[in-house]
Amino acid sequence: MAHICICDDEEGILKYLKKVLKGHRVETFSRGADLLARLGAAGGDEIDLLLQDLRMPDLDGLEIMKGVSRLRPELPVIIMTAFATVDDAVVAIKLGAYDYLTKPFPNEKLLSMVENVLQMKRLAEENRRLREELSGGQIVFASPRFREVYDLALKVAPSDANILILGESGTGKELIAAALHNNSHRKGRPFVSLNCAALTDTLLESQLFGHLRGAFTGAVTNQKGMLEEADGGTLFLDEIGDVSPAVQAKLLRVIQERDFIPVGSTRPKKVDVRFVAATNKDLQREVQEGRFREDLYYRLNVITVNLPPLRDRPEDIAPLANHFLRRFAAKMGKEISAIDPEALAMLQSYGWPGNVRELENVMERAVILTGGGMIGASVIPLGGGVVPSHRYPAPQVPGLVPLEDVERQHIEAVLKETGYNKSRTAEILGIARRTLDRRIADFGLREL
C-alpha cells in the first residue's frame, strides 16, 4: 500500500480519485499551498506519489512543481491536465514530473500509470538500499556452506565471464553480485542493479535499453538505459527467469554483439558490460519447457554460483541477526546491546521461507519496538514475521516433500496471517508483488 497525495481544486475529482485508489493511503488537497506545507512538514518524506492538477486557484501548477522539486526532488509526480494545457504538462515533465494524464481519463489508464510509477520507485529504492549495503562492504556469515560460495565468488570475480547466481528469494544474490563487481577490474566503474520481476515488459525494455524522445506516449526526452549507465562496469539482472521471450532475444543480441538499440532508434550503440544474472527459478526446467531461451541460458551461465537458503545454514542466523541489530540501532539512535537467549532461540528455530531478507525485516521491527537494553522474545513478531517453525514447516530431508508443496504451504500460511494483504505478504516472503501474484494464480490460492 502506497501513500499517495492528490492536489486538485475540484472536490468531485478528489472524491472520485480517492475511491479509485482505495487500495492505497490517500491524502487530498484543494490548494497548492497546503500541499507544499504538507510536503515540508514532518512525515512529508513518507509520501510515495503525487497526482497534481495544473490549474489551481492559489498557485500556478508549474509553481507547485518547482516547490515540489525543492522540497522532495525524488518524489514522483503525475500531472493531471485538460486538453488545452498539454503544452504546460510537457513543461512540467521537463521540471521533473513522471508523466501526465489528460482529463477525462479512464480508471484503467490511471491505475496502470500509478502502478508503473510505484514499480519504478521501488526499483530506485532497491538500488539505493543496495548501494548503502555495499558502502559497508560487509557480507556476514559464519557457516562453512556459505564460505564455499563466497570463496568461489572471489575466485571468479577477476574474470569477465558472465555469472548466473541461483537461490531462493532473499538469500543475498545481489550482495554476491556486488562482491563479484567489487573484486574485479571493473570495480571503479558502475554497478547497476535491475529487478526484472518488478517491471512490466514495456518498462523493462525502456529501463534496459533507454529510449528516444517520441518513442512512445510520454517519452518527451531522451533517456539513457541501464546498459549505457553500466558501460565499463557490471549489470546485475535480478530475477532473469521472469523476462519475456521478446526481451530475452534482445538481451542475447547485446551479449553476442556487444551493442544495443535504444527504443525508438535504428542505430546500435556499443557497450562493454559484464552480466551477472540471478533467479530463484530452475532455469534448466524453464529451458526444457520452452519458457527460457537455451542460447541465452548458456551465454549467461558461464559460471554458476548456488546460494543455500538460510534454513540450510543455521550457523549464520545469529551473526546476521546481530549485524542487523547493530545497523538498525545505530540508524535509530538506540542503545540496544544484544538479543536475549529466548529471542535468539526463537529466531534459530524458525524455517525462514523469506531467508535473510525476512530476518532483516524481523530485526528492524524488533529494534523499533525495543526501547533499550536487550531485544526480548516479546518483540519478535509472532503474528507477522517470525512464527514457530511447525507453522511453516521446512523439510529437514531434501526431497522428502516436493518443493512446490512447501512453497504453496508457506505462501498460503502467510496470506492467512496477514489477512490476505498481498503487499505485506510479499514483504514477509521477500519476493516481488508481481511474483506473489503469479504464484497465487499458479497455486489457485484465494481468500476464504
C-alpha positions in Angstrom: 0.0 0.0 0.0 1.5 3.3 -1.1 1.0 6.8 0.4 -0.5 9.0 -2.4 -1.3 12.7 -2.3 -3.8 14.3 -4.7 -4.0 18.0 -5.3 -7.0 19.3 -7.3 -9.4 22.2 -6.8 -12.4 20.1 -7.8 -14.0 18.4 -4.8 -15.7 15.8 -7.1 -12.4 14.8 -8.7 -10.8 14.4 -5.2 -13.6 12.1 -4.1 -13.5 10.2 -7.3 -9.8 9.6 -7.3 -9.8 8.6 -3.6 -12.4 6.0 -4.4 -10.4 4.7 -7.4 -7.2 4.5 -5.4 -8.9 2.9 -2.3 -6.2 0.2 -2.1 -3.7 3.0 -1.1 -3.4 5.5 1.7 -4.7 8.7 0.1 -4.5 12.4 1.2 -6.3 15.1 -0.7 -5.6 18.8 -1.1 -7.6 21.6 -2.8 -4.9 24.2 -2.5 -1.3 24.1 -3.7 0.0 26.0 -0.7 -1.5 23.3 1.6 0.2 20.6 -0.4 3.6 22.2 -0.2 3.2 22.8 3.5 2.4 19.1 3.9 5.5 18.1 1.9 7.7 20.3 4.1 6.2 19.1 7.4 7.2 16.0 9.5 6.3 12.9 7.6 6.4 14.5 4.2 9.3 12.2 3.2 6.9 9.2 3.6 4.7 10.2 0.6 5.3 7.9 -2.4 3.4 9.7 -5.2 1.7 13.0 -6.1 -1.2 13.4 -8.5 -1.2 17.2 -9.3 -3.7 19.3 -11.3 -2.1 22.0 -13.3 -4.8 24.6 -12.9 -5.1 25.6 -9.2 -6.8 28.7 -7.8 -3.9 29.8 -5.5 -0.7 28.8 -7.2 0.1 28.0 -10.8 0.7 24.3 -11.4 4.3 25.0 -12.6 5.0 27.0 -9.4 3.8 24.0 -7.4 6.1 21.7 -9.4 9.0 24.0 -8.6 8.1 23.8 -4.9 7.8 20.0 -5.1 11.3 19.8 -6.8 12.7 21.9 -4.0 11.1 20.0 -1.1 11.1 16.5 -2.4 13.1 16.3 -5.6 12.8 12.5 -5.7 9.0 12.4 -5.4 7.3 11.1 -8.5 4.6 13.4 -9.8 1.8 12.6 -12.3 0.3 15.7 -13.8 -3.5 15.9 -14.5 -4.5 18.4 -17.1 -7.2 19.5 -19.5 -6.5 19.1 -23.2 -5.9 22.8 -23.6 -2.9 22.7 -21.2 -1.0 19.8 -22.7 1.9 22.1 -23.5 2.1 23.1 -19.9 2.1 19.4 -18.9 5.2 18.9 -21.2 6.9 21.8 -19.4 6.0 20.2 -16.1 7.6 16.9 -17.2 10.7 18.8 -18.1 10.6 20.1 -14.5 10.7 16.5 -13.2 7.1 15.1 -13.5 6.9 11.5 -14.4 4.0 11.7 -16.9 0.7 13.4 -17.5 -3.0 12.4 -17.8 -5.4 14.3 -20.0 -8.9 14.8 -18.4 -11.1 12.9 -18.5 -9.1 9.7 -18.3 -10.2 6.1 -17.8 -9.6 4.3 -14.5 -7.5 1.7 -16.2 -5.1 4.2 -17.6 -4.7 5.9 -14.2 -4.2 2.7 -12.3 -1.7 1.4 -14.8 0.3 4.6 -14.7 0.2 4.7 -10.8 1.4 1.1 -10.7 4.3 1.8 -13.2 5.4 4.8 -11.1 5.4 2.8 -7.9 7.3 0.0 -9.5 9.9 2.4 -10.7 10.1 3.9 -7.2 10.6 0.5 -5.6 13.3 -0.2 -8.1 15.1 3.0 -7.3 14.8 2.3 -3.5 16.2 -1.2 -4.1 19.2 0.3 -5.8 19.7 2.8 -3.1 19.4 0.1 -0.4 21.9 -2.0 -2.2 24.4 0.9 -2.5 24.0 1.6 1.2 24.8 -2.1 2.0 27.7 -2.1 -0.4 29.2 1.0 1.2 29.7 -1.1 4.3 31.4 -3.7 2.2 30.4 -6.5 4.5 28.9 -9.9 3.8 28.0 -11.5 7.1 28.3 -15.3 7.5 29.8 -18.0 9.8 28.8 -21.2 8.1 31.2 -23.4 6.0 28.4 -23.7 3.4 28.3 -20.0 2.7 32.1 -19.8 2.9 32.4 -22.1 -0.1 30.0 -19.8 -2.0 31.9 -16.7 -1.1 35.3 -18.2 -1.9 34.0 -19.2 -5.4 32.8 -15.7 -6.0 36.2 -14.2 -5.1 37.9 -16.8 -7.4 35.8 -16.0 -10.5 35.5 -12.2 -9.8 38.6 -11.1 -11.7 37.4 -12.7 -15.0 35.0 -11.1 -17.4 32.9 -14.3 -17.6 29.1 -13.9 -17.2 27.8 -15.3 -13.9 24.5 -16.9 -13.1 23.5 -16.8 -9.4 20.9 -19.3 -8.3 19.0 -19.3 -5.0 15.7 -18.6 -3.3 14.4 -15.0 -2.9 16.1 -13.2 -0.1 19.3 -15.3 0.1 21.6 -12.4 -0.8 22.1 -12.8 -4.5 22.5 -9.1 -5.0 25.3 -8.9 -2.4 27.2 -11.7 -4.1 26.8 -9.9 -7.4 28.2 -6.8 -5.9 31.1 -8.8 -4.4 31.9 -10.1 -7.9 31.9 -6.5 -9.2 34.0 -5.1 -6.3 36.7 -7.7 -6.6 37.0 -7.3 -10.4 39.0 -4.9 -12.6 35.6 -3.1 -13.2 35.2 -2.0 -9.5 35.9 1.6 -10.4 33.1 1.6 -12.9 29.3 1.5 -12.3 27.5 -1.4 -10.7 23.9 -1.2 -11.9 21.1 -3.5 -10.5 17.7 -4.1 -12.1 14.9 -6.3 -10.7 13.4 -7.8 -13.9 10.3 -9.1 -12.0 9.4 -5.7 -10.7 8.7 -4.1 -14.1 6.3 -4.7 -17.0 7.8 -5.7 -20.3 7.5 -2.2 -21.7 9.1 -0.6 -18.7 11.8 -3.2 -18.5 12.8 -2.7 -22.1 12.8 1.1 -21.7 14.9 0.8 -18.5 17.4 -1.6 -20.1 17.9 0.0 -23.5 16.8 3.6 -22.9 14.6 5.4 -25.4 14.5 8.4 -27.7 12.1 11.3 -27.4 8.8 10.5 -29.1 9.4 6.7 -29.0 6.1 6.3 -27.1 3.4 8.3 -25.3 5.1 10.4 -22.6 8.6 10.0 -23.9 9.3 13.7 -24.0 13.1 13.5 -23.6 15.8 11.1 -24.4 16.6 8.7 -21.6 19.7 6.5 -21.1 19.1 2.9 -20.4 20.8 0.9 -17.7 23.0 -0.8 -20.3 24.5 2.5 -21.1 24.7 3.5 -17.5 26.6 0.3 -16.7 29.1 0.7 -19.6 32.5 -0.4 -18.4 31.0 -1.9 -15.3 28.6 -4.7 -14.2 24.9 -5.0 -14.9 23.1 -7.2 -12.4 19.8 -8.7 -13.7 17.9 -10.0 -10.8 15.0 -12.5 -11.4 16.1 -13.1 -15.0 13.7 -16.0 -15.2 10.8 -13.6 -15.3 12.0 -11.9 -18.5 9.7 -12.3 -21.5 10.9 -14.1 -24.7 11.0 -10.8 -26.6 13.3 -9.1 -24.1 15.4 -12.4 -23.9 16.1 -12.2 -27.6 17.3 -8.6 -27.3 19.5 -9.4 -24.3 21.0 -12.2 -26.3 22.0 -9.8 -29.1 23.7 -7.5 -26.5 25.7 -10.3 -25.1 26.7 -11.6 -28.5 27.3 -8.4 -30.4 28.2 -6.1 -27.5 25.8 -3.4 -28.8 22.1 -2.5 -28.3 19.4 -0.3 -29.9 17.5 2.2 -27.8 13.7 2.1 -28.1 12.7 4.3 -31.0 16.1 4.3 -32.6 17.6 2.4 -35.5 21.3 3.0 -34.6 23.1 0.5 -32.4 25.3 1.7 -29.5 28.4 -0.2 -28.4 28.6 -1.2 -24.8 31.2 -3.0 -22.6 29.3 -4.7 -19.8 29.7 -7.8 -17.6 26.5 -9.6 -17.0 25.6 -11.1 -13.6 22.1 -12.6 -13.6 20.1 -14.2 -10.8 17.0 -16.2 -10.4 15.0 -18.3 -7.9 13.7 -20.5 -10.8 15.1 -23.7 -12.2 16.3 -22.3 -15.5 17.1 -25.7 -16.9 13.5 -26.7 -16.5 12.4 -23.4 -17.9 14.5 -24.1 -21.0 13.1 -27.6 -21.3 9.5 -26.3 -21.2 10.2 -23.5 -23.7 9.9 -20.5 -21.4 13.6 -19.5 -21.5 15.9 -19.4 -24.5 18.5 -22.1 -24.4 21.1 -19.9 -26.2 20.6 -17.1 -23.6 20.9 -19.6 -20.8 24.3 -20.8 -21.9 25.5 -17.3 -22.6 24.6 -16.2 -19.0 25.6 -19.5 -17.3 29.3 -19.5 -17.9 29.9 -19.9 -14.2 27.1 -20.8 -11.7 27.0 -19.7 -8.1 24.4 -21.5 -5.9 23.3 -19.7 -2.8 21.9 -22.0 0.0 18.7 -20.9 1.8 19.1 -19.6 5.4 17.5 -22.8 6.8 20.4 -24.8 5.4 23.0 -22.6 7.1 21.6 -22.1 10.6 25.1 -21.0 11.8 24.5 -17.7 10.0 21.3 -16.8 11.8 22.9 -15.4 15.0 25.6 -13.3 13.3 23.2 -11.9 10.8 20.6 -11.1 13.5 23.3 -9.2 15.5 24.5 -7.5 12.4 21.0 -6.2 11.6 20.6 -5.3 15.3 23.7 -3.1 15.3 22.8 -1.5 12.0 19.2 -0.6 12.9 20.1 0.5 16.4 22.7 2.9 15.0 20.3 4.2 12.4 17.6 4.8 15.0 19.9 6.2 17.7 19.1 3.4 20.2 21.3 1.7 22.7 20.5 -2.0 22.3 23.2 -4.3 23.4 22.2 -7.8 22.4 19.4 -10.3 21.7 18.3 -12.3 24.8 18.7 -16.1 24.7 15.0 -16.8 24.4 14.5 -14.5 21.5 17.6 -15.9 19.8 16.3 -19.4 20.2 13.1 -18.4 18.5 15.0 -17.0 15.6 17.1 -20.1 15.3 14.1 -22.5 15.4 12.3 -20.8 12.5 12.3 -22.1 8.9 12.8 -18.6 7.3 10.9 -19.0 4.0 11.9 -15.4 3.2 15.5 -16.1 4.0 17.9 -13.2 5.0 15.5 -10.5 3.8 12.8 -11.8 6.1 15.3 -11.9 9.0 16.3 -8.3 8.3 12.6 -7.2 8.4 12.1 -9.0 11.7 15.1 -7.4 13.3 14.1 -3.9 12.1 10.7 -4.3 13.7 12.3 -5.7 16.9 14.6 -2.7 17.1 11.7 -0.3 16.6 9.7 -1.9 19.4 12.7 -2.1 21.8 13.4 1.0 23.9 16.9 -0.1 25.0 18.9 -2.9 26.7 18.2 -6.2 25.0 15.8 -7.5 22.4 13.4 -9.8 24.1 11.1 -12.5 22.8 8.1 -10.3 23.2 9.1 -8.1 20.3 9.7 -10.9 17.9 6.6 -10.6 15.7 4.8 -13.9 16.1 1.9 -12.7 14.0 3.6 -11.1 11.2 7.1 -12.4 10.6 8.7 -15.0 12.8 6.4 -17.8 13.7 7.1 -21.2 15.3 8.7 -23.5 12.7 5.8 -26.0 12.9 3.5 -23.3 11.4 5.5 -23.0 8.2 7.3 -26.4 8.1 10.6 -26.6 6.3 11.5 -30.1 5.2 14.5 -31.5 7.1 15.4 -34.1 4.5 15.9 -32.8 0.9 13.4 -34.5 -1.5 11.1 -35.7 1.3 8.4 -33.2 0.4 8.0 -31.7 -3.1 9.3 -28.1 -3.1 6.1 -26.7 -4.8 4.0 -28.2 -1.9 6.2 -26.5 0.7 6.2 -23.2 -1.2 2.4 -23.4 -1.5 2.0 -24.0 2.2 4.3 -21.1 3.0 2.5 -18.6 0.8 -0.9 -19.7 2.0 0.0 -19.5 5.6 1.5 -16.0 5.3 -1.5 -14.8 3.3 -3.8 -16.0 6.2 -1.6 -14.4 8.8 -1.7 -11.0 7.0 -5.4 -11.2 6.3 -4.6 -11.6 2.6 -2.7 -8.4 2.5 -0.6 -9.1 -0.6 1.8 -6.3 -0.2 2.6 -7.3 3.3 2.8 -11.0 2.3 5.3 -10.2 -0.4 7.4 -8.2 2.0 7.4 -11.0 4.6 8.3 -13.6 2.0 11.0 -11.4 0.5 9.6 -11.6 -3.1 8.2 -9.0 -5.6 4.5 -8.4 -5.5 4.3 -9.4 -9.2 6.0 -12.7 -8.3 3.5 -13.3 -5.5 0.5 -12.6 -7.8 1.8 -15.1 -10.2 2.4 -17.8 -7.6 -1.1 -17.2 -6.2 -2.5 -17.8 -9.6 -0.3 -20.9 -10.2 -1.4 -22.5 -6.9 -5.0 -21.4 -7.3 -5.0 -19.7 -3.8 -7.9 -17.5 -2.9 -9.3 -15.8 0.2 -11.8 -17.9 2.0 
